[in-house]
Amino acid sequence: MLSLHKGQHAKDTRVVSGFKPGDRVRLLEATGLFDKEMATYSQDFFYTVTRQKGYRFAMEGKRRLHSPSEMLLVREVTTA
């Protein structure tokens, strides 16, 4: 547990491991309400993380913020 000093706000101490601005990620694709499939991530597009706001991240070309559970880090891109 993080301990806060007097005058220190919780937003200054948040640590979300795995993602930082500049990372390339795939985003979780939406499924139907009662679909029982595995989670699928975007295959054709990669998105770049532009900034972090609290525990959520902004993507280049997207309006809403995404949580880390909706993102998959792309380590290396290979083309066949």
Secondary structure, DSSP 8 states (H G I E B T S, - for coil): -----TT--GGGT---TT--TT-EEEEB----TT------B-SS--EEEEEEETTEEEETT-SSEE-GGGEEE-------
